Amino acid sequence: MTVLISHDRAPSPGDLRQLARGDVVELAPSAPGRHDWPSLLSAITTAVARGADVVWRRS
């Protein structure tokens, strides 16, 4: 599964924490500007520890 995090779109932190090997978190350039970015970032680290990949979108 691929999930996108952007300024106006993101799964819940709990859903991100469930991601694992074979899943991809795609980060839009606007993602760090979200008000909930610290919570999402924490959840992303859990997903990475479970084997998910993270990629930055260029635009």
Rosetta constraint file for C-alpha pairs under 8 A:
AtomPair CA 1 CA 22 HARMONIC 7.13 0.50
AtomPair CA 1 CA 23 HARMONIC 4.79 0.50
AtomPair CA 1 CA 24 HARMONIC 6.29 0.50
AtomPair CA 2 CA 23 HARMONIC 5.77 0.50
AtomPair CA 2 CA 24 HARMONIC 4.60 0.50
AtomPair CA 2 CA 25 HARMONIC 5.86 0.50
AtomPair CA 2 CA 26 HARMONIC 6.94 0.50
AtomPair CA 3 CA 10 HARMONIC 7.68 0.50
AtomPair CA 3 CA 11 HARMONIC 7.38 0.50
AtomPair CA 3 CA 24 HARMONIC 6.35 0.50
AtomPair CA 3 CA 25 HARMONIC 5.07 0.50
AtomPair CA 3 CA 26 HARMONIC 5.96 0.50
AtomPair CA 4 CA 9 HARMONIC 7.02 0.50
AtomPair CA 4 CA 10 HARMONIC 6.23 0.50
AtomPair CA 4 CA 11 HARMONIC 7.85 0.50
AtomPair CA 4 CA 25 HARMONIC 6.06 0.50
AtomPair CA 4 CA 26 HARMONIC 4.74 0.50
AtomPair CA 4 CA 27 HARMONIC 5.98 0.50
AtomPair CA 4 CA 28 HARMONIC 7.25 0.50
AtomPair CA 5 CA 9 HARMONIC 5.61 0.50
AtomPair CA 5 CA 10 HARMONIC 4.53 0.50
AtomPair CA 5 CA 11 HARMONIC 7.33 0.50
AtomPair CA 5 CA 25 HARMONIC 7.38 0.50
AtomPair CA 5 CA 26 HARMONIC 6.22 0.50
AtomPair CA 5 CA 27 HARMONIC 5.03 0.50
AtomPair CA 5 CA 28 HARMONIC 6.07 0.50
AtomPair CA 5 CA 31 HARMONIC 5.78 0.50
AtomPair CA 6 CA 10 HARMONIC 6.37 0.50
AtomPair CA 6 CA 27 HARMONIC 6.37 0.50
AtomPair CA 6 CA 28 HARMONIC 4.94 0.50
AtomPair CA 6 CA 29 HARMONIC 7.20 0.50
AtomPair CA 6 CA 30 HARMONIC 5.45 0.50
AtomPair CA 6 CA 31 HARMONIC 4.40 0.50
AtomPair CA 6 CA 34 HARMONIC 7.74 0.50
AtomPair CA 7 CA 28 HARMONIC 7.74 0.50
AtomPair CA 7 CA 30 HARMONIC 5.09 0.50
AtomPair CA 7 CA 31 HARMONIC 5.18 0.50
AtomPair CA 7 CA 32 HARMONIC 7.87 0.50
AtomPair CA 7 CA 33 HARMONIC 6.52 0.50
AtomPair CA 7 CA 34 HARMONIC 5.57 0.50
AtomPair CA 8 CA 34 HARMONIC 7.98 0.50
AtomPair CA 11 CA 15 HARMONIC 6.17 0.50
AtomPair CA 11 CA 16 HARMONIC 6.57 0.50
AtomPair CA 12 CA 16 HARMONIC 6.43 0.50
AtomPair CA 12 CA 40 HARMONIC 7.68 0.50
AtomPair CA 13 CA 17 HARMONIC 6.24 0.50
AtomPair CA 13 CA 39 HARMONIC 6.50 0.50
AtomPair CA 13 CA 40 HARMONIC 5.40 0.50
AtomPair CA 13 CA 43 HARMONIC 5.32 0.50
AtomPair CA 13 CA 44 HARMONIC 7.93 0.50
AtomPair CA 14 CA 18 HARMONIC 6.72 0.50
AtomPair CA 14 CA 43 HARMONIC 7.13 0.50
AtomPair CA 15 CA 19 HARMONIC 7.09 0.50
AtomPair CA 16 CA 40 HARMONIC 7.67 0.50
AtomPair CA 16 CA 43 HARMONIC 5.69 0.50
AtomPair CA 16 CA 44 HARMONIC 6.23 0.50
AtomPair CA 16 CA 46 HARMONIC 7.96 0.50
AtomPair CA 16 CA 47 HARMONIC 6.28 0.50
AtomPair CA 17 CA 43 HARMONIC 5.09 0.50
AtomPair CA 17 CA 44 HARMONIC 6.67 0.50
AtomPair CA 17 CA 46 HARMONIC 5.50 0.50
AtomPair CA 17 CA 47 HARMONIC 5.06 0.50
AtomPair CA 18 CA 47 HARMONIC 6.56 0.50
AtomPair CA 19 CA 23 HARMONIC 5.99 0.50
AtomPair CA 19 CA 47 HARMONIC 5.13 0.50
AtomPair CA 19 CA 50 HARMONIC 7.02 0.50
AtomPair CA 19 CA 51 HARMONIC 7.86 0.50
AtomPair CA 19 CA 52 HARMONIC 6.12 0.50
AtomPair CA 20 CA 47 HARMONIC 5.75 0.50
AtomPair CA 20 CA 48 HARMONIC 7.20 0.50
AtomPair CA 20 CA 49 HARMONIC 7.98 0.50
AtomPair CA 20 CA 50 HARMONIC 4.71 0.50
AtomPair CA 20 CA 51 HARMONIC 4.78 0.50
AtomPair CA 20 CA 52 HARMONIC 4.59 0.50
AtomPair CA 21 CA 50 HARMONIC 6.39 0.50
AtomPair CA 21 CA 51 HARMONIC 4.05 0.50
AtomPair CA 21 CA 52 HARMONIC 4.72 0.50
AtomPair CA 21 CA 53 HARMONIC 7.53 0.50
AtomPair CA 22 CA 51 HARMONIC 7.24 0.50
AtomPair CA 22 CA 52 HARMONIC 6.07 0.50
AtomPair CA 22 CA 53 HARMONIC 7.50 0.50
AtomPair CA 23 CA 51 HARMONIC 7.81 0.50
AtomPair CA 23 CA 52 HARMONIC 4.95 0.50
AtomPair CA 23 CA 53 HARMONIC 6.36 0.50
AtomPair CA 24 CA 52 HARMONIC 5.66 0.50
AtomPair CA 24 CA 53 HARMONIC 4.77 0.50
AtomPair CA 24 CA 54 HARMONIC 5.67 0.50
AtomPair CA 24 CA 55 HARMONIC 7.32 0.50
AtomPair CA 25 CA 44 HARMONIC 7.76 0.50
AtomPair CA 25 CA 52 HARMONIC 7.27 0.50
AtomPair CA 25 CA 53 HARMONIC 6.19 0.50
AtomPair CA 25 CA 54 HARMONIC 4.69 0.50
AtomPair CA 25 CA 55 HARMONIC 6.34 0.50
AtomPair CA 26 CA 54 HARMONIC 5.90 0.50
AtomPair CA 26 CA 55 HARMONIC 5.01 0.50
AtomPair CA 26 CA 56 HARMONIC 5.85 0.50
AtomPair CA 26 CA 57 HARMONIC 6.48 0.50
AtomPair CA 27 CA 31 HARMONIC 6.07 0.50
AtomPair CA 27 CA 54 HARMONIC 7.35 0.50
AtomPair CA 27 CA 55 HARMONIC 6.14 0.50
AtomPair CA 27 CA 56 HARMONIC 4.76 0.50
AtomPair CA 27 CA 57 HARMONIC 5.74 0.50
AtomPair CA 28 CA 56 HARMONIC 6.15 0.50
AtomPair CA 28 CA 57 HARMONIC 5.00 0.50
AtomPair CA 28 CA 58 HARMONIC 7.15 0.50
AtomPair CA 28 CA 59 HARMONIC 6.66 0.50
AtomPair CA 29 CA 56 HARMONIC 7.19 0.50
AtomPair CA 29 CA 57 HARMONIC 6.55 0.50
AtomPair CA 29 CA 58 HARMONIC 6.80 0.50
AtomPair CA 29 CA 59 HARMONIC 6.48 0.50
AtomPair CA 30 CA 34 HARMONIC 7.41 0.50
AtomPair CA 31 CA 37 HARMONIC 7.14 0.50
AtomPair CA 32 CA 37 HARMONIC 5.69 0.50
AtomPair CA 33 CA 37 HARMONIC 6.97 0.50
AtomPair CA 36 CA 40 HARMONIC 6.35 0.50
AtomPair CA 37 CA 41 HARMONIC 5.88 0.50
AtomPair CA 38 CA 42 HARMONIC 6.24 0.50
AtomPair CA 39 CA 43 HARMONIC 6.33 0.50
AtomPair CA 40 CA 44 HARMONIC 6.06 0.50
AtomPair CA 41 CA 45 HARMONIC 6.38 0.50
AtomPair CA 42 CA 46 HARMONIC 6.73 0.50
AtomPair CA 43 CA 47 HARMONIC 6.39 0.50
AtomPair CA 44 CA 48 HARMONIC 6.17 0.50
AtomPair CA 45 CA 49 HARMONIC 6.18 0.50
AtomPair CA 46 CA 50 HARMONIC 6.33 0.50
AtomPair CA 47 CA 51 HARMONIC 6.45 0.50
AtomPair CA 47 CA 52 HARMONIC 5.35 0.50
AtomPair CA 47 CA 53 HARMONIC 7.98 0.50
AtomPair CA 48 CA 52 HARMONIC 4.65 0.50
AtomPair CA 48 CA 53 HARMONIC 6.13 0.50
AtomPair CA 48 CA 54 HARMONIC 7.43 0.50
